[in-house]
Amino acid sequence: TVKPWNSKSQPKKIERELLQLYRLHRRKMGITDYLLVYDTYKTVRIKNANLGLMYWSMMLFIIIYVVIYNVFLNRGYLETDSLTGALSAHIHKPSLRNASIDTSRLLYCENYIPMAKSNTDKPTPPARRQYPCQIWDDTEVSVRLSEHTLLATTRIVDKHETRMCEPTDPNCNGPIWAETAQDSYFIASIEDFDIKIAHSFEASKFYEDSGYSPSFAESNFHMEGRFVKGHGKQREVLKVFPKQTGYDVMTIRELLESESISLDMDAYDEYHKNITPKKLNSEGESMRETGIVLHVDLSYTNWKRTAFGVAKVPSYQYRVTKIPEASFNEIEIISINGTHRTKRKRYGVYIEVSQSGDMARFSMQVLLINLLSGLGMVALANIIVDYVALFVLPIKNDFLGAKFEQRHIHRMQSKMNLKEGDTQVIKDKNPVDSDSTEKTIAGR
């Protein structure tokens, strides 16, 4: 037989039975079930093609950027260490020319004789301005201004001066020295002189951490190097320096040709498109007359020339840059006696060598940082998709009901005091579902 439903006593009976079951369950649970707990989130799966396409497109972009671009292509698993270096550079006598120099074949020399290379060719015209030429050796040509700088002399202007009054003369009101004569001449075949460089580097942090491994401190005697021009896809290797070759040797001509310039070009011709005519060199002086400044970048690396990981032995490369519109000269005083001296002004190719680059090694910390940075991008993608779903799409009200669950909690009107383990009746209304359900949960 079916007993009639008692609307007043039946809910209380069910409540007492549930309470007994809950307390029985509490007694069977251990203390670890209360301490070792895991909280997680409830997710809502919205089956909408537009939102799904938008979300997974962003996820694909994040994977490509973080994993492929940032980690693999940009070596996001490597940490780098800056380096310090030392070098020794000097100008040496030419190794590619004969001992004798015929100045009559040099178009900038005063005694130049135009000669055609063949019967069909026209003779090369002389330079715009010619001076007498002198033949100097490497000790006369070279001026080492510092550890990283050299001056290769191209032109000399000597001003011969005579003292007009004694150093102790109190009535000396005019100029102390007066110019009596002046000489100006070129140095023959300066382009053929060699530049010899020996150099080394050290990445101090990695060197100490690795137990003084030679991979992070090395000299050019045990590394391969190259001399390049251009950048990126237009980079061209002009010269290779194998291991165990001693000094790196380059001629001044090779340095100039890497920038596609000649000392007989007008000093500012290569920039005439960007300079107003008033700023052009009105005297038409050549680079041989005014001097030029060349910056030589010597860079080291153990990872930029490998497809993956790092190289066991580092490598290096030279790249030359001409400083625009920069000339160079240096003045020195040559004392002859107490009353005569020569004020010498040297013009030439000023060469400045700088050492740069970095060393790299694998780092789990750097890899994790780059990978975890993608989590922030994933969170941003979720925010964007949620915003579109809740505020942009036409069916945004349906998404609002699916994403946010609303509950109205009604406490039971009972004389009994609610203790731990007592129950509450919760009326759950979901805007998406038309039916309302009642659930019981443990209350505190």
HUFENCOR-V310625 format. One line per field, one symbol per residue. phi: phi as a letter, one per 20 degrees, with the letter a starting at -180 (. if undefined). psi: psi as a letter, one per 30 degrees, with the letter a starting at -180 (. if undefined). A space follows every 10 residues. Layout:
# HUFENCOR-V310625
phi=???
psi=???
This chain:
# HUFENCOR-V310625
phi=.efffdfeef ffffffffff fffffffffe fffeeedcdc deddedecff ffffffffff ffffffefff eefelfdddd cfccbbbccb ecgfddcffe ceffeefeef efdfcefbfe eeffffffcd cfdcddefff feceeafdcc cdfdbccdde ccfebffeff eedeffdcfd bbccbeeflf fefeddcdbb bbegfffffe mmfffdbbdf fdcecbdccn cmfefceebd dffldmfedc efffffffdl ccfeffgcff dffdcfgfef ffemfeffee nccdddeddd acbfddfbmc efdfcbbdbd ceffledbbc dcddeebfdc bceddedaee dddcdbobdc bfbfffffff ffffffffff fffffffffe cdffefffff ffededcded ffebffffdf ofdcededdd ffefedcdcd cfdd
psi=kkklkjfefe eeeeeeeeee eeeeeeefkl fffeeilkkl kklkjjikee eeeeefeeee eeeeeeeeee eeeghggkkl kllllkljkl klkkfgllek kjfffjfflf gkjkkkflff lkkklllekk lkkljlaeee ekjjfaegkl jjkekkjkjk lkkfllfgjf gjfakekkkf lkkkllkkhf ffkkjkkkll lkjeeeeeeg hhkffgjllf fglklljlkl lbfgkkjekk jllhgbkkkk leeeeeffgh lkfglkegef gffgklfffl jffhklfeef llkkkjjjkl lgffglekal kekllllkkk kkkkgklklk klkjkeaffk lkjkjkkajj kkkkkaalll lkjeeeeeee efffeeeeee eeeeeeeeef felehfeeee eeekkkkjkk kkjlfkkjlk flllkkjjkk fekfkklklk lkl.
